[in-house]
Amino acid sequence: MNKIIDTRNLSNQVYDYILKSIIDGKLFFGQIVNIREIANELNISPMPVREAIKRLAFENIIQVNPRSNCVIKIPKKKNILELFEMRELIEVYALNKIFSDKKKVDFSKLHKLVEEMYLKKSEKNDSQINRELINLDTLYHTQIVSLAKNKSMLKIYKEITLQISMALNYCIVEFPYEEWVFRDHKIIYDHIINNSKKAILMLEEHFIHIKNNIEKSKKLSLDINH
C-alpha cells in the first residue's frame, strides 16, 4: 500500500515539474514530450511520468497520439474564449456565495494583490513584467473564487486558469495590461468589501473587455495546426 501512495506522490511531482517547465519556457506549445527523456532527467522510472502525462492529457494540456507521441497542445482562440466563459461563470457564482454568506470574510489577500498590481504596472514594460502581471492577475481572480470556500470548485477553476495563463505567457493571445485592467480590479475589490452586488456587474463587464481583446487578437494564426 505504501508503495502505491509513494508512486502517486511521485506522479504528482512529475505533473508539477512538467507544468513548471511549460510555464518557464523549457517546454513549449507544439513540442513533443519524450517520456523516457523526462524519466532519465529526473532519475525515475517512466511509470510516474506516464501517469503525469495521462493527467495532463485529461486536462487538455497535452495530446497523446498513436505510439505514445505526446505533444503540448496549441490552444485555439475558440478554446480560450470558452475557458474565459467558464471562469466567468465560476467567479460570478463565487461572488454570489460570498455575498450570501453572513460570516466575516478576510479580504486582506485581495487588497494586497490590488496594491501589488498597481506597483508593478509602474515598472518598465517588458516580457518579464508582463509575466508577473499575468501571475498577479491570476492570483487576484483565484482569490475571489477561494473566498467562496468550495475546494472542488477551486480545483476546477485552477485547472482552467492554468491553460489561460500558459497561452498569455507565450503570447498565443495578445493581452495588453492597460489602465482599464487595473481600474476594473480596484473597482471590483471596492464593491466586494462594501458587500455590493455591483461587483458582479463590474466583473461581467471586465470579462466582456477581456473577450473582446481576445477576439481582436492577431496572435492566434496557430489555429491551423489543430
Backbone hydrogen bonds in HBPLUS format (Angstrom, degrees):
<---DONOR---> <-ACCEPTOR-->    atom                        ^
c    i                          cat <-CA-CA->   ^        H-A-AA   ^      H-
h    n   atom  resd res      DA  || num        DHA   H-A  angle D-A-AA Bond
n    s   type  num  typ     dist DA aas  dist angle  dist       angle   num
A0005-ILE N   A0001-MET O   3.14 MM   4  6.50 161.2  2.18 153.2 157.7     1
A0006-ASP N   A0002-ASN O   2.89 MM   4  6.13 158.8  1.93 150.1 156.2     2
A0007-THR N   A0003-LYS O   2.97 MM   4  6.19 153.5  2.04 144.8 151.8     3
A0008-ARG N   A0004-ILE O   3.01 MM   4  6.30 155.6  2.07 149.4 155.7     4
A0009-ASN N   A0005-ILE O   2.96 MM   4  6.24 159.5  2.00 150.8 156.4     5
A0010-LEU N   A0006-ASP O   2.92 MM   4  6.16 152.7  2.00 145.9 153.5     6
A0011-SER N   A0007-THR O   2.87 MM   4  6.13 152.9  1.94 146.2 153.9     7
A0012-ASN N   A0008-ARG O   2.95 MM   4  6.26 153.5  2.02 149.7 156.3     8
A0013-GLN N   A0009-ASN O   3.04 MM   4  6.34 150.0  2.13 142.9 151.0     9
A0014-VAL N   A0010-LEU O   2.93 MM   4  6.25 153.8  1.99 150.3 157.4    10
A0015-TYR N   A0011-SER O   2.91 MM   4  6.14 156.7  1.97 146.9 153.6    11
A0016-ASP N   A0012-ASN O   2.97 MM   4  6.26 161.7  2.00 148.2 152.2    12
A0017-TYR N   A0013-GLN O   2.88 MM   4  6.09 150.4  1.96 142.0 151.0    13
A0018-ILE N   A0014-VAL O   2.88 MM   4  6.15 160.2  1.92 156.6 160.0    14
A0019-LEU N   A0015-TYR O   3.04 MM   4  6.27 166.0  2.06 152.8 156.9    15
A0020-LYS N   A0016-ASP O   2.93 MM   4  6.08 163.1  1.96 148.0 152.9    16
A0021-SER N   A0017-TYR O   2.93 MM   4  6.12 149.7  2.02 142.8 151.6    17
A0022-ILE N   A0018-ILE O   3.01 MM   4  6.34 145.5  2.13 146.7 155.3    18
A0022-ILE N   A0019-LEU O   3.11 MM   3  5.17 122.2  2.46  95.6 109.8    19
A0023-ILE N   A0019-LEU O   2.94 MM   4  6.26 167.1  1.96 156.4 159.4    20
A0024-ASP N   A0020-LYS O   2.77 MM   4  5.86 155.4  1.83 149.7 156.7    21
A0026-LYS N   A0021-SER O   2.76 MM   5  4.89 127.8  2.03 151.9 159.8    22
A0027-LEU N   A0021-SER O   2.97 MM   6  5.43 157.6  2.02 120.8 118.9    23
A0025-GLY N   A0022-ILE O   3.19 MM   3  5.19 149.8  2.29  98.5 107.5    24
A0031-GLN N   A0028-PHE O   3.04 MM   3  5.66 158.1  2.09 142.0 143.7    25
A0030-GLY N   A0072-ILE O   2.74 MM  42  5.14 160.0  1.78 139.4 146.2    26
A0072-ILE N   A0031-GLN O   3.02 MM  41  5.66 160.7  2.05 154.3 157.8    27
A0033-VAL N   A0070-CYS O   2.64 MM  37  5.28 163.4  1.66 148.5 154.6    28
A0038-ILE N   A0034-ASN O   3.12 MM   4  6.40 161.6  2.16 154.8 159.2    29
A0039-ALA N   A0035-ILE O   2.97 MM   4  6.20 159.3  2.02 149.1 155.4    30
A0040-ASN N   A0036-ARG O   2.88 MM   4  6.09 158.8  1.93 149.9 155.2    31
A0041-GLU N   A0037-GLU O   2.87 MM   4  6.04 155.3  1.93 145.9 153.3    32
A0042-LEU N   A0038-ILE O   2.97 MM   4  6.17 149.8  2.06 147.7 154.9    33
A0043-ASN N   A0039-ALA O   2.82 MM   4  5.77 109.2  2.33 132.8 150.8    34
A0044-ILE N   A0039-ALA O   2.90 MM   5  5.08 165.6  1.92 145.2 149.4    35
A0043-ASN N   A0040-ASN O   3.17 MM   3  4.77 144.9  2.30  90.2 100.6    36
A0049-VAL N   A0046-PRO O   3.07 MM   3  5.20 121.5  2.43 101.7 117.3    37
A0050-ARG N   A0046-PRO O   2.89 MM   4  6.18 155.4  1.95 159.2 167.0    38
A0051-GLU N   A0047-MET O   3.02 MM   4  6.34 156.2  2.07 152.3 159.0    39
A0052-ALA N   A0048-PRO O   3.01 MM   4  6.17 153.4  2.08 137.9 144.7    40
A0053-ILE N   A0049-VAL O   2.88 MM   4  6.14 154.0  1.95 148.8 156.3    41
A0054-LYS N   A0050-ARG O   2.91 MM   4  6.19 153.6  1.98 149.0 155.7    42
A0055-ARG N   A0051-GLU O   3.15 MM   4  6.45 155.1  2.21 144.2 150.2    43
A0056-LEU N   A0052-ALA O   2.99 MM   4  6.27 155.9  2.05 147.0 153.9    44
A0057-ALA N   A0053-ILE O   2.80 MM   4  6.02 145.5  1.92 147.3 157.4    45
A0058-PHE N   A0054-LYS O   2.90 MM   4  6.14 152.4  1.98 145.1 152.5    46
A0059-GLU N   A0055-ARG O   3.02 MM   4  6.28 142.0  2.16 140.5 150.8    47
A0061-ILE N   A0056-LEU O   2.91 MM   5  5.35 162.6  1.94 168.0 162.4    48
A0062-ILE N   A0056-LEU O   3.31 MM   6  5.52 156.8  2.37 109.8 111.2    49
A0060-ASN N   A0057-ALA O   3.01 MM   3  4.96 158.1  2.06 103.3 108.1    50
A0073-LYS N   A0061-ILE O   2.94 MM  12  5.66 153.6  2.01 138.3 146.3    51
A0063-GLN N   A0071-VAL O   2.72 MM   8  5.22 169.4  1.73 159.7 161.6    52
A0071-VAL N   A0063-GLN O   2.91 MM   8  5.22 163.6  1.94 147.5 152.0    53
A0065-ASN N   A0069-ASN O   2.75 MM   4  4.92 167.9  1.76 143.6 146.9    54
A0080-ILE N   A0076-LYS O   3.03 MM   4  6.38 159.6  2.07 156.2 161.5    55
A0081-LEU N   A0077-LYS O   2.94 MM   4  6.18 162.9  1.97 157.0 161.4    56
A0082-GLU N   A0078-LYS O   3.00 MM   4  6.20 153.5  2.07 145.0 152.4    57
A0083-LEU N   A0079-ASN O   2.94 MM   4  6.23 149.4  2.03 145.0 153.6    58
A0084-PHE N   A0080-ILE O   2.98 MM   4  6.30 152.0  2.06 147.7 155.0    59
A0085-GLU N   A0081-LEU O   2.98 MM   4  6.28 147.1  2.09 142.6 151.9    60
A0086-MET N   A0082-GLU O   3.01 MM   4  6.34 151.5  2.09 145.6 152.7    61
A0087-ARG N   A0083-LEU O   2.90 MM   4  6.19 153.9  1.96 145.1 152.9    62
A0088-GLU N   A0084-PHE O   2.89 MM   4  6.11 158.0  1.94 146.8 152.3    63
A0089-LEU N   A0085-GLU O   3.06 MM   4  6.33 161.1  2.10 147.3 151.5    64
A0090-ILE N   A0086-MET O   3.07 MM   4  6.31 164.6  2.10 151.8 155.3    65
A0091-GLU N   A0087-ARG O   2.87 MM   4  6.09 165.3  1.90 156.1 160.5    66
A0092-VAL N   A0088-GLU O   2.90 MM   4  6.01 163.7  1.93 155.6 159.7    67
A0093-TYR N   A0089-LEU O   3.07 MM   4  6.20 160.2  2.11 143.4 149.3    68
A0094-ALA N   A0090-ILE O   2.85 MM   4  6.07 155.0  1.91 146.6 154.3    69
A0095-LEU N   A0091-GLU O   2.95 MM   4  6.21 158.2  2.00 148.4 153.1    70
A0096-ASN N   A0092-VAL O   3.03 MM   4  6.29 163.1  2.06 151.0 155.4    71
A0097-LYS N   A0093-TYR O   2.92 MM   4  6.19 152.6  2.00 149.7 157.6    72
A0098-ILE N   A0094-ALA O   2.88 MM   4  6.15 153.1  1.95 148.6 156.3    73
A0099-PHE N   A0095-LEU O   2.92 MM   4  6.18 162.7  1.95 155.1 158.9    74
A0100-SER N   A0096-ASN O   3.02 MM   4  6.15 141.7  2.17 139.3 149.4    75
A0101-ASP N   A0097-LYS O   3.04 MM   4  6.11 128.8  2.32 140.2 151.9    76
A0111-HIS N   A0107-PHE O   2.97 MM   4  6.24 158.9  2.01 156.7 163.1    77
A0112-LYS N   A0108-SER O   2.96 MM   4  6.17 157.7  2.01 147.5 153.3    78
A0113-LEU N   A0109-LYS O   3.05 MM   4  6.28 153.1  2.13 144.7 151.4    79
A0114-VAL N   A0110-LEU O   3.10 MM   4  6.40 154.0  2.17 148.4 154.8    80
A0115-GLU N   A0111-HIS O   3.11 MM   4  6.41 161.3  2.15 150.7 155.3    81
A0116-GLU N   A0112-LYS O   2.92 MM   4  6.17 158.7  1.96 149.5 155.6    82
A0117-MET N   A0113-LEU O   2.99 MM   4  6.16 154.8  2.06 146.9 152.8    83
A0118-TYR N   A0114-VAL O   3.20 MM   4  6.47 156.2  2.25 147.3 152.9    84
A0119-LEU N   A0115-GLU O   3.02 MM   4  6.31 153.2  2.10 148.7 156.4    85
A0120-LYS N   A0116-GLU O   2.89 MM   4  6.05 157.5  1.94 147.6 154.0    86
A0121-LYS N   A0117-MET O   3.00 MM   4  6.13 150.2  2.09 145.2 152.2    87
A0122-SER N   A0119-LEU O   3.33 MM   3  5.63 146.7  2.45 102.2 111.1    88
A0123-GLU N   A0120-LYS O   3.08 MM   3  5.51 160.3  2.12 112.3 118.5    89
A0130-ASN N   A0126-ASP O   2.94 MM   4  6.16 159.7  1.98 155.1 161.6    90
A0131-ARG N   A0127-SER O   2.98 MM   4  6.22 150.2  2.07 142.0 149.5    91
A0132-GLU N   A0128-GLN O   3.01 MM   4  6.33 154.2  2.08 146.4 153.6    92
A0133-LEU N   A0129-ILE O   2.87 MM   4  6.16 149.9  1.97 148.8 157.4    93
A0134-ILE N   A0130-ASN O   2.90 MM   4  6.17 152.1  1.98 145.9 153.6    94
A0135-ASN N   A0131-ARG O   2.95 MM   4  6.22 155.7  2.01 146.2 152.6    95
A0136-LEU N   A0132-GLU O   2.93 MM   4  6.20 158.9  1.98 146.3 151.8    96
A0137-ASP N   A0133-LEU O   2.81 MM   4  5.95 160.4  1.84 150.1 155.9    97
A0138-THR N   A0134-ILE O   2.92 MM   4  6.11 157.1  1.97 146.1 152.3    98
A0139-LEU N   A0135-ASN O   2.92 MM   4  6.19 159.2  1.96 149.3 155.0    99
A0140-TYR N   A0136-LEU O   2.88 MM   4  6.08 153.5  1.95 148.4 155.6   100
A0141-HIS N   A0137-ASP O   3.13 MM   4  6.42 169.7  2.14 154.8 155.2   101
A0142-THR N   A0138-THR O   2.88 MM   4  5.98 156.2  1.93 149.0 156.8   102
A0143-GLN N   A0139-LEU O   2.85 MM   4  5.91 147.5  1.95 141.8 150.1   103
A0144-ILE N   A0140-TYR O   3.26 MM   4  6.65 146.4  2.38 142.6 150.7   104
A0145-VAL N   A0141-HIS O   3.31 MM   4  6.70 158.2  2.36 145.9 150.1   105
A0146-SER N   A0142-THR O   2.81 MM   4  6.06 153.5  1.88 148.1 157.0   106
A0147-LEU N   A0143-GLN O   3.02 MM   4  6.21 143.4  2.16 145.2 152.5   107
A0148-ALA N   A0145-VAL O   3.06 MM   3  5.52 156.6  2.12 111.3 118.7   108
A0149-LYS N   A0146-SER O   3.05 MM   3  5.69 166.1  2.07 118.1 122.5   109
A0154-LEU N   A0150-ASN O   2.96 MM   4  6.19 156.7  2.01 152.7 160.2   110
A0155-LYS N   A0151-LYS O   2.97 MM   4  6.16 152.7  2.05 146.1 152.5   111
A0156-ILE N   A0152-SER O   3.19 MM   4  6.49 164.6  2.22 149.7 152.4   112
A0157-TYR N   A0153-MET O   2.91 MM   4  6.10 159.6  1.96 148.9 155.5   113
A0158-LYS N   A0154-LEU O   2.92 MM   4  6.12 156.3  1.97 149.2 154.4   114
A0159-GLU N   A0155-LYS O   3.20 MM   4  6.48 151.7  2.28 145.7 152.7   115
A0160-ILE N   A0156-ILE O   3.10 MM   4  6.43 155.1  2.16 150.6 157.1   116
A0161-THR N   A0157-TYR O   2.89 MM   4  6.11 167.0  1.91 155.7 159.5   117
A0162-LEU N   A0158-LYS O   2.95 MM   4  6.00 147.3  2.06 142.0 149.9   118
A0164-ILE N   A0160-ILE O   3.37 MM   4  6.74 157.2  2.42 146.9 153.2   119
A0165-SER N   A0161-THR O   2.85 MM   4  6.04 163.9  1.88 156.4 160.8   120
A0166-MET N   A0162-LEU O   3.04 MM   4  6.28 156.9  2.09 150.3 155.8   121
A0167-ALA N   A0163-GLN O   3.19 MM   4  6.39 158.6  2.24 142.9 148.2   122
A0168-LEU N   A0164-ILE O   2.97 MM   4  6.26 155.4  2.03 152.9 159.9   123
A0169-ASN N   A0165-SER O   2.81 MM   4  5.95 163.0  1.84 151.9 157.1   124
A0170-TYR N   A0166-MET O   3.16 MM   4  6.28 151.2  2.25 145.1 150.8   125
A0172-ILE N   A0167-ALA O   2.96 MM   5  5.15 146.2  2.07 160.8 163.0   126
A0171-CYS N   A0168-LEU O   3.08 MM   3  5.03 162.6  2.11 108.3 109.7   127
A0178-GLU N   A0176-PRO O   2.96 MM   2  5.64 123.2  2.29 110.0  93.6   128
A0181-VAL N   A0178-GLU O   3.07 MM   3  5.77 141.4  2.22 118.0 127.0   129
A0183-ARG N   A0179-GLU O   2.95 MM   4  6.16 164.9  1.97 158.8 163.8   130
A0184-ASP N   A0180-TRP O   2.86 MM   4  5.89 161.9  1.89 144.1 148.8   131
A0185-HIS N   A0181-VAL O   3.14 MM   4  6.38 163.3  2.17 146.9 151.1   132
A0186-LYS N   A0182-PHE O   3.06 MM   4  6.30 158.6  2.11 149.2 154.5   133
A0187-ILE N   A0183-ARG O   2.93 MM   4  6.18 164.2  1.96 156.1 160.4   134
A0188-ILE N   A0184-ASP O   2.84 MM   4  5.99 168.8  1.85 158.3 161.6   135
A0189-TYR N   A0185-HIS O   3.00 MM   4  6.11 160.1  2.04 142.2 148.1   136
A0190-ASP N   A0186-LYS O   2.91 MM   4  6.16 161.6  1.94 150.3 155.3   137
A0191-HIS N   A0187-ILE O   2.99 MM   4  6.25 159.7  2.04 152.8 157.5   138
A0192-ILE N   A0188-ILE O   2.94 MM   4  6.18 153.3  2.01 148.4 156.4   139
A0193-ILE N   A0189-TYR O   3.01 MM   4  6.32 168.3  2.03 163.3 163.4   140
A0194-ASN N   A0190-ASP O   3.21 MM   4  6.30 133.7  2.44 135.1 146.9   141
A0196-SER N   A0191-HIS O   2.85 MM   5  5.01 172.1  1.86 158.2 155.4   142
A0195-ASN N   A0192-ILE O   2.93 MM   3  5.06 156.8  1.99 111.2 114.5   143
A0199-ALA N   A0196-SER O   3.14 MM   3  6.14 172.5  2.14 123.1 125.4   144
A0200-ILE N   A0197-LYS O   3.05 MM   3  5.49 140.4  2.21 107.1 115.7   145
A0202-MET N   A0198-LYS O   2.91 MM   4  6.16 159.8  1.95 152.0 157.9   146
A0203-LEU N   A0199-ALA O   2.86 MM   4  5.98 149.6  1.95 140.7 149.5   147
A0204-GLU N   A0200-ILE O   2.94 MM   4  6.18 156.6  1.99 148.3 154.1   148
A0205-GLU N   A0201-LEU O   3.03 MM   4  6.30 153.0  2.10 143.4 150.7   149
A0206-HIS N   A0202-MET O   2.87 MM   4  6.07 151.5  1.95 143.8 152.3   150
A0207-PHE N   A0203-LEU O   3.02 MM   4  6.36 152.3  2.09 148.6 154.6   151
A0208-ILE N   A0204-GLU O   3.08 MM   4  6.35 144.8  2.21 139.9 149.6   152
A0209-HIS N   A0205-GLU O   3.03 MM   4  6.40 158.0  2.08 153.6 158.0   153
A0210-ILE N   A0206-HIS O   3.06 MM   4  6.37 158.5  2.10 146.0 152.0   154
A0211-LYS N   A0207-PHE O   2.91 MM   4  6.05 170.7  1.91 151.5 153.7   155
A0212-ASN N   A0208-ILE O   2.94 MM   4  6.09 151.4  2.02 146.7 154.8   156
A0213-ASN N   A0209-HIS O   3.02 MM   4  6.27 152.3  2.10 146.5 153.6   157
A0214-ILE N   A0210-ILE O   3.03 MM   4  6.41 151.4  2.12 148.9 157.0   158
A0215-GLU N   A0211-LYS O   2.94 MM   4  6.14 157.6  1.99 145.5 151.6   159
A0216-LYS N   A0212-ASN O   3.13 MM   4  6.35 144.8  2.26 141.0 149.6   160
A0217-SER N   A0214-ILE O   3.01 MM   3  4.92 145.2  2.14  98.1 109.0   161
A0223-ASP N   A0220-LEU O   3.27 MM   3  5.93 163.8  2.30 115.9 117.1   162
A0225-ASN N   A0222-LEU O   2.98 MM   3  5.78 170.3  1.99 127.8 130.9   163
A0226-HIS N   A0223-ASP O   3.21 MM   3  6.09 174.1  2.22 125.6 127.4   164
